[in-house]
Amino acid sequence: MKRTAALAMMCAALLCAQTKPSTGGDPLATLHFLEGTWDAKTHGGKPGVNADGTYSFRKELHGHILARHSSSAGCKGPVDFDCDHGDLLYVFQDATGQPLRAIYFDNEGHVLHYSVSTPSAASAVFLSAPSQAAPQFRLFYELKGAVMWGKFQMRMPGKTEWTSYLEWSGTKK
């Protein structure tokens, strides 16, 4: 009986000691500059690509996720460029105090996992882990004045330089 009571008291103490999720502070606050709907016009990156469209960043799931949704309005490009491209990017925090992470999905079946950093108050870098078997990817956003600049880049295994696959810029709608 004493053992059962002691065990019950230990369990109760452990339950009381559990930390509640933090209600203060927004882990996504450093990415606030991304929020809104943006026009995007390509320039640079893969030769022969000419595309424009929109993308939006907005908080979802009671502010726990920052989601990017994109759509294209017009596109011309080489045969190997997907002009009907669609994708989703979700930014999240695994647990209180942990760094931001992101996961990307597209209509071609790609799934990319990113770590997220904010080198300045108006820039964000999404970086996939390096691999010996596949390219490493980097997604970069920077707000300069009223214009958002973006780059999607890749680095092949064993290489040091990044190659832009797509670059764009645009203003908030």
N, C-alpha and C positions, 0 to 999 in steps of 0.2 A: 504494500500500500504506500509506504514511504517513497519507494522508487518511482511509482506511478505519479505521485504528487510532485516529486522533484523533477521528473521528466516533463510534466505538464507546466510547471513553473518555468523551466528552461525554454520550452517552446513559446510560452507567452512572452518571456523576456526577449527572445529573438524576434518575435513578431513586432513588439513595441520598438525595438531598435532599428527596424527597417526604415530607411530614409524614404521620405515621400518625394515624388517627382518635383523638381524645382518649378515654382510658378513664376519666379522672377527671372528676368533676362530672356532675351530671344536669341537662340543660337544662330538663327538665320539673319540676324540684324546686319551683319557685315555684307550681306548680299542684297540689301534693300535697293541699291542703285539699279539692280537688274529688273526689278518689278515693273510691270506694265506691258503694253503691246508695242512692238517695235517693227518698223519697216526694215527690210534687208535687201540690199542690192549687192550682188557679187562683184568682186574685182580681185585680181590676183588669184593665186592658187593654181588649180589645174588649168592648163591652156584650153581655150575653146569653150569654157563654161560661161554662160551668161544667164543668170537667174535672178529673180526677185520674188519676194514673198513677205510674210510676216511671221513673227514668233512672239509668244507671250510668256512671261514669267509671272506666276501668281502663287500665293500660298494656298494650300489645300489641306484637308483633314485637320481642321481647327488650328491651322498655322504650324503644324508639325512637319510639313513637306513643302518645299518650293518646287513647283512643277513648271517645266518648259514644254510648250506645245508649239509646233511649227506647221506652216502650210506654205505651199508655193503658189505664186500667181502666174508665173510664166518662166519657162526654162528652155534653153537651147544648149546642147553640149555634145561631146563626142559619144559614140555608141556605148562606151563602157561607163558613162556617167548616168546615174539614175535620176532622171528629171521628175519622176513620180515619187520621189523620196518622201517618206514620212517618219517622224521619230518622236520619242518622248524622253525627257530627262527628268529624273527625280533627285532632289537634293535633300538630305536628311542627316540626322545625328543619331548614331546607334544608342548612345546613352549620355546622360548629363555629364558634361565635362569632356566628352570625346570630340575629336575633330570632325568636321563635316565630311560627308562622303556623298557620292552620287552614283546613280546607275542609269544607263542609257540603253534604250531599245529602239530598233528601227525595223522598217518593213522588209529589209533584206535578211533579217534574222540575226543581226549583230547585237551583242550584249556587251557593254563595256562598263567596268567598275572604275570609278575615279576617286582619288583623294582630292579634296578641295582646299585651296588656300586663297587668301586675299592679300596680295603683296602691298596694296594700297587701298584707300577708301573707295576708289573708283575702278578697281580691277579685280578679276577673279581668274584663277587658273585651275583647271580640272585636269588631273594627270593620272593616267593609268600606270599600273606597275610595269616595269621593264620585264622583257621575256627574251629567252634565247631562241624561241621558236616563232614568235609573231611580232609585228610592229608594236611600238609603244605609242600611245595617242595623247595629244594635248589639245585641250579646248581652252581658248583664251578670250576673255571679254574685257574691254576697257571703255569707260565712258569719258570722252573728251569733250567738254562743253555740253552741247545738246546731242552729240552724235555718239552712238554706241558702235564700237569697232569689234569685230570678231575674227578669230582664226581657228580653223580645225587643222591640226598638223599631225604628222606621223614621223617616227624615227625607226628605221629598220634595225634589226638586231645587229650588234657590233658596230653601229655607226654612231657618230656624235652629233651630226647635224640634223635639224628638223626640216621637213619639207611640208610646205603648205598645200593642203588638198583643196581647201576652200577658204576664202577670205571675204568678208562682207562688212558693210556699214549701213547705218540708217538712223532715223530719228524716231522718237516716241510718238505714237498716234494719239 
